[in-house]
Amino acid sequence: MKPQLLVLAASPSAAVMEQLDRHFECHHAWRQPRGEQAAYIGGVAAGVRGLLTTGAIGVGPALLEQLPALEIVAVNGIGTDAVALEATRARGIVVTNTPGVLTDDVADLALTLLLAAARRLPALDRYVRGGAWEAGQPLAPTRALRGKVCGVFGFGRIGQAVAARAEAFGMRAMYFQPRAIDGVAQERSASLLELARASDYLVVCAPGGAATRHAVNAEVLAALGPEGTLVNIARGSLVDQQALIAALRGGALGMAALDVFDDEPRVPAALRELDNVVLTPHVGSLTVETRHAMGQLVVDNLLAYFGGRPPPTPVA
């Protein structure tokens, strides 16, 4: 008998979805109308042994309590801050995620956002589309990246990939995270505040969760300064969003480029209305190749676990 799998979100890879349906008895909650999903889950919960979710959706204590037979939570993504890890540990539920396969695409987007902010690409697009160029309206110059400092908050795989890309543009990369990384050439700042003071661009790559909530606060934003730019491709919770809006409005911070937000997909009107912000809808890993690789790693983790083998990428 196939293990029963509760699927909270689909993979865009048809090959991944075909494998899931071939190897498991899938209960696709995501196919149900939003208002009917809770009842649907309640109807299948008793037999569910595996749960497929995403970093954004996660799984909370209430849903875990509904799934008495649950053995594994397979997260399609890196972040596990939305997963009730204390509850899964207490029950001995295995949790896996998909690290590594999305590193390059997320780092690419970080540099894309940094470049878009540095060269004011959204404003230039509006300048052309709106006829300002044709009308001869004056256009202020932007600043070069060469010689600027790119500070990276969180120096795991993605943070290091961001640093390498920044250095390819002639920038100097520095980083901060609580634990120093052995064998890297980039200088580690003593604190996030010190990193912000030293940086022209601060790229947030740290994990979400209670320990990092609002780590980028008003003091850090002020240290980055009126010529500084904040780039966030990690989690919206790392940045105090209200402090960010105030800093951008008041000139304490020059620019922000954001792929993640506090209450996605709801982005405050106050943020959307600002001209000194570049906004994207949490698409760091949204390429055909990476989403397939992420989905395949989810399948590999599930098949290994239910086949009696260690999953390739368990969460410690």
N, C-alpha and C positions, 0 to 999 in steps of 0.2 A: 504494500500500500504506500502510495506517495505521501510524504510529509505535507501537512497542511501549512500553507504560507499566507499570511495576511499582508497584502501589498497596499501600502498607503499612497504611493506615488509611482507613476510609470517611468520607465527609461525611454528616451527618444530613440533608442536603438531597437529596431525591429528584431534583430538577431538575439538581443538580450531577452526581450519579452518572449520570444519563441522558446528559448531555453528554459525560462522560468515555468512556462506552461507545460513544457515537456517533462520536466523533472519533479514538479511539485503540483499539488492540488491548490491552485491559487484562488484566493478570495480577493478580488480587485475592488477594494473599497473606493478607490479614486474614481471608478466608473459610475459610482452612485451620485445622485444629486446631493449637494452639500447637506441639505436638511435631512436626508435619509441615511447618511453614513453611519451615525451612531447606532441606529436600529439594525442596520445591516451587520455591523461589527458584532453587536450583541447576539445576533442569530448564529454566528459562526465561531464565536470566541472560544468555546469550550474545547475544540479540537485543534486550535492553532498552536503549532510548535515553533514556527519561525515568523519573524516580523521583518518586512522590508520597509525602511523609512528613509528619510533624507536628513541632512544636517539641520536644515531649517525646520522641518516638521518634528523630528525627534520622536520621543515617546515619554509621556509623563507617568507619574505614579497611578493615576486613576485608570489609564488604559492598561497598564501592567496588571493591575488587580483584576481586570476583566479577563485576563489571559492566563488561566491557571496552569496550562500545559506548556507555556512558552519556554523555549530552551535557548534561542539565539535571536539577537537583534542585529540585523545587517544594515548598516548606515551607508547610503549611497552619497558619500561626501566625506570630508575630513572632520568637520566639527562634531563634537559630541556634547556640547554645552546644553543642548535641548533634550538630551537623554538623561533620565533619572538614574544615574550611575550607582548611587548608593542603594537604590532599590534592586537594580539588576545584580549587583554584587551580593546583596543579602540573600538573593534567591539562587545564586550560582548561574545566572543567565549570561551566556557569552555575548559580548558586543564586538562587532567588527566595523571597520570603516575602510575608506579607499584612498590611503595616502600615496604620494609619489606620482600617480598617473596624471594628476591635474596640475602639477607644479609649474610646468612651462607655460601653459595657457594662462594661468592666474597671474604669473609674473609678467607675461606679455601684456595683459590688461593693465596691470599696475603701471607699467611704463607708458602704455597708451594714454592712460588718464593723466599721468604726470606731464607728458608732452602736450596733451590737449589743454591742460591748465596753463602750462608755461607759455605756449604760443597762442593762447586764447582762441582755440579753434572754433568753439561754438559761437563766440561773438563775431569772428571773422565770417563764418558761414552766414549769420544773420546780416552782416554788413553787405555781403554780395547779394543775397536773396532780396533784401529790402530796398536795393537800389542806391544805397549810400555811396558805394564806390563810383557808380556812374554819375552820381550827383556831385562828386568831388569833395565829399565830407572828409575832414582830417582824420587820420588814423594814427594812434600812438604806437610806437615801437614796443616790442616785447623784449625779454632778456634771454641771452644765450644760456645753455646748460653747462657749457665747458667751465670747469673750475668751481662749480657749485657743489655743495655738500648734500648728499642724499642720506638722511638718517633713516634707519630701518628698525622699527620696533617689533621685535620677535624675529629671531634669526635661525629658524628651522629651514627646511628645504626651500620653501617659497621665499622667505626673507633673503636667503643666500642667492637664490636665482634673481631676485630683484636687484640686489647689490651688483651682481655680475653685469646685468643689463645696464644699470646706471653708469657703471665704470666704462662700458663700451661707448657711452655718449660723452666721455671726458669728465664725468663727475667723480667726486671722492665719496666713497661709501663708508659710513660708520654704523654701529648698531648698539642697541641695548636690549638685553633680556636678563632676568635675574642670574642665570647661570652662564658663565663665560663659555664660549665654544672653542675647543682646542683645534689647532691646525688651520685657522682662517687668517687671512692677511688683514682684514678690516679691524679697525680700532673699536674697542668696546667702551662706551661711555659709562660713567659711574651710576647714572640714573636716567630715567626717561626725561626728566626735566633738563638735565645737562645735555642730553642728545638733542632735544628741541632747541636749546639755545645755540647749539653748534650747527644746526641744519638750516638749509634753505628750503628743502623739501623733506617732509616727514611721512614715510610710508608705513602704514599700520598693517602688520602681518602676524600679530600675536593671536593666540587662541582666545575664544570667548569664555565666559563663565564668571562666577562670582569674584574670583581673584583679580580679574582684569576689568571689571565693570567700571566704566567712566574713568579709566586710567588716563585717557586724554581729556583733561579737564580744563577749566578756564586758565589755570596757571600755566599748563603746558602750552596751550594755544597762544597765550601772551608771550611766552618764551620763544615760540616759533616766529612770531612778530608780524608786523604789517606788510613785509615783503615776502613772508613765508607762505608755503602751500602745504596743506594736509591732504594726503591720499589714503583712503581706507578701502582695502579689498578683503578685510578679515571678517569682522562682525560689527554690526551697528552698535552693540552694547559697549564696545570699548571706548566710544566717544560720547561725551556728555553733549547730546544733540542741541539742547537749549543753549548751553554755553557756546557751542559752535555757531549757532545762528546769531547770537549776540556779538560774537567776535567778528563775524563776517559783515554784519550790519554796521558795527561801530568802527571798523577799520583796524581792530587789534590783530586780525589775521587777513592776509592778502587774498588767498584763494583756497578752495577745497575741491577735491575731485573724489566722488563717493560712488561706490558700487553696492554698498550695504547700509542699512538703516535700522533704527531702533525697533520699528513696528512695521516691518515689511508685509505687504507692498504699499502700506500707507506712509507717504512721505509728507511732512508738514508743508502746508501752503507757504509758510514763511521761508522755507528752504527752497521750494520750487520757484519762488518769485525773485530770488536773488540772481544778479548777473554774474557774480564772481564765484559761481559754483558750476561744476560739470557733474551731471548725474547719469548713472547707468543702472539698469534694473537687476542687480546681482547676477551678472553673466560671466564671472571670471572663468568658469570652466565650460562655458556654453559653446563648444565647438563639436562638430560631428565626431571627430576622432577621440577627444577626451571623454565625452559623455558615453561613447561606446566602451572605452577602456574602463571607466568607472563602473558601468553596469556589469561588464564582464568580471570585474574583480568581486562585485557583490555575488554573482553567480558562483564564482570559484570558492568564495568563503562558505557559502551555503552548502555547496556540493561536498566540500571537504569535511565540514562539520557533520553533516548527515551520513557521510561515508565513513565516519569513525577516524578521520584524520584531523590534525591541527589546522585550523583556518590560516590562510596565508598572512592576513593582517588583522590580528586581534588587537583590541584596545586594552592597554595595560590596566 
